Amino acid sequence: MNKWYSQESDKDLADNEIHIWLNYLNVHQARIKHLYPLLTAAEKERSERFKFYKHRKAFIASHSFLHTVLAYYIDTPADEIEFSYADHGKPYISAQQNAQNIQFNLSHSNNLAILAICKQHPVGVDIEYANRKNDWHGLSKRFFTENEQHNFFKLPENTQKDSFFKIWTRKEAHMKVTGQGLHLSPTQFEISIPPEPAKFIANLKSADNNFYKMADIVLPDMFSDYFACLSAGFEYKKISQFIQS
């Protein structure tokens, strides 16, 4: 699952397959002016709410990336894609444009955006930039379950920072695949702890009995400061990975 293909590669999406897309967001201001028109009216309005330009630029770049890639799959111009929103805000393609029931999820952190696409089933993806300053030690005590903390703090200290971000992406990917996002507390479910591969283990305070399958995404070597994880609500058989340039 380590191979990344160019955007010109064959992009046929099988029913039991997930496509992962990666995009570098640090584009020039002049380029942003060309990407902005791809957004919907609601996305444009949301982009204007950001206080800092760097956050606005990242939003425009990541959402124009979303439009451009989805256009491959639904045969609709990128600037004409319409979205509806679930109860907790997760977007989906309007039914009249989505004959194949394409499902997707987008995440971005610092200068990278990642997008997961499949058919028929819910999907969640998360990416995190690990070189940012945060209290990962304190966050783990606040947002990991007791079992997760026990296994996490047994790890060698020199591996704990990277392991924290792997765990965090696993948590976020699961919260997103459920459609609840931040409405689902990360302490309400358990996932595996590195060096174990990504796996959803159990719900602790939820009646959710759905099936979930997770996978860590191995990013290209040039993005070694990032971690990413996928979660899907079905037994997928294949993951194909693409880089949009």
Residue pairs with C-beta under 8 A, 6 or more apart in sequence:
1 215
1 217
1 218
1 239
1 241
2 218
3 241
4 22
4 220
4 241
4 242
4 243
5 240
5 241
5 242
5 243
6 242
6 243
6 245
7 242
7 243
7 244
7 245
9 242
11 19
11 72
11 73
11 242
13 19
13 73
13 102
13 117
13 118
13 119
14 237
14 238
15 119
15 120
16 234
16 235
16 236
16 237
16 238
17 118
17 236
17 237
17 238
17 239
17 240
18 116
18 117
18 118
18 123
18 230
18 232
18 236
18 238
18 239
18 240
19 116
19 117
19 118
19 239
19 240
19 241
19 242
20 114
20 115
20 116
20 117
20 125
20 217
20 230
20 239
20 240
20 241
20 242
21 65
21 69
21 114
21 115
21 116
21 117
21 241
21 242
21 243
21 244
22 112
22 113
22 114
22 115
22 219
22 220
22 223
22 241
22 242
22 243
22 244
23 61
23 62
23 65
23 112
23 113
23 114
23 115
23 243
23 244
24 111
24 112
25 57
25 58
25 61
25 62
25 65
25 108
25 111
25 112
25 113
26 111
27 35
27 57
27 61
29 57
32 57
32 60
32 61
35 60
35 61
35 64
36 44
36 47
36 60
36 64
37 79
38 63
38 64
38 67
38 68
38 78
38 79
39 47
39 60
39 63
39 64
39 67
40 81
40 82
40 83
42 83
43 59
43 63
46 59
47 56
47 59
47 60
47 63
48 56
50 56
50 59
58 108
58 111
61 113
62 106
62 108
62 113
63 106
64 78
65 106
65 113
65 115
65 244
66 104
66 106
66 113
66 115
67 78
67 79
67 81
68 78
68 244
69 115
69 117
69 244
70 76
70 78
70 81
70 93
70 102
70 104
70 117
71 77
71 78
71 81
73 100
73 102
73 117
74 81
74 93
74 97
74 98
74 99
74 100
74 102
76 97
81 93
81 97
82 93
82 94
82 96
82 97
83 91
83 92
83 93
83 94
84 91
84 92
84 93
84 94
84 95
85 91
85 92
86 92
86 179
87 179
88 179
88 180
88 181
88 183
89 181
90 105
90 176
90 179
90 181
92 98
92 103
92 104
93 102
93 104
100 119
101 119
101 120
102 117
102 118
102 119
103 117
103 118
103 119
103 120
103 121
103 122
103 123
104 115
104 116
104 117
104 118
104 123
105 115
105 116
105 123
105 124
105 125
105 176
105 177
106 113
106 114
106 115
106 125
107 113
107 114
107 115
107 125
107 126
107 127
107 172
107 176
107 228
108 114
108 127
109 127
109 128
109 129
109 226
110 129
110 131
110 132
110 226
111 129
112 127
112 129
112 219
112 223
112 226
113 127
114 125
114 126
114 127
114 217
114 228
115 125
116 123
116 124
116 125
116 230
116 232
117 123
118 232
118 234
118 236
120 234
121 232
121 233
121 234
121 236
122 177
122 178
122 179
122 232
122 233
123 177
123 230
123 231
123 232
123 233
124 172
124 173
124 174
124 175
124 176
124 177
124 178
124 230
124 231
124 232
125 173
125 176
125 217
125 228
125 229
125 230
125 231
126 168
126 169
126 170
126 171
126 172
126 173
126 176
126 228
126 229
127 169
127 217
127 226
127 227
127 228
128 165
128 168
128 169
128 172
128 226
128 227
128 228
129 225
129 226
130 161
130 162
130 165
130 225
130 226
130 227
131 225
136 160
136 161
136 164
136 165
137 160
139 164
139 168
140 148
140 149
140 152
140 153
140 164
140 167
141 149
143 171
143 186
143 187
144 152
144 167
144 186
144 187
145 187
145 189
145 190
145 204
147 190
148 167
148 190
148 191
148 193
151 193
152 160
152 163
152 164
152 167
152 193
153 160
155 163
155 193
155 194
159 194
162 194
162 227
163 193
163 194
165 227
166 194
166 198
166 216
166 227
166 229
167 191
167 193
167 194
168 227
169 216
169 227
169 228
169 229
170 191
170 192
170 198
170 214
170 216
170 229
170 231
171 186
171 191
172 229
173 214
173 229
173 230
173 231
174 184
174 189
174 191
174 200
174 212
174 214
174 231
175 181
175 182
175 184
175 186
176 231
177 212
177 231
177 232
177 233
178 184
178 208
178 210
184 206
185 205
187 204
187 205
188 203
188 204
188 205
188 206
189 200
189 201
189 202
189 203
189 204
189 206
190 201
190 202
190 204
191 198
191 199
191 200
191 201
191 214
192 198
192 199
192 201
197 215
197 216
198 214
198 215
198 216
198 229
198 230
198 231
199 214
200 212
200 213
200 214
200 231
203 209
210 233
211 233
211 234
211 235
212 231
212 232
212 233
213 231
213 232
213 234
213 235
213 236
214 229
214 230
214 231
214 232
215 229
215 230
215 239
216 227
216 228
216 229
216 230
217 228
217 229
217 230
217 241
219 226
219 227
219 228
220 243
230 239
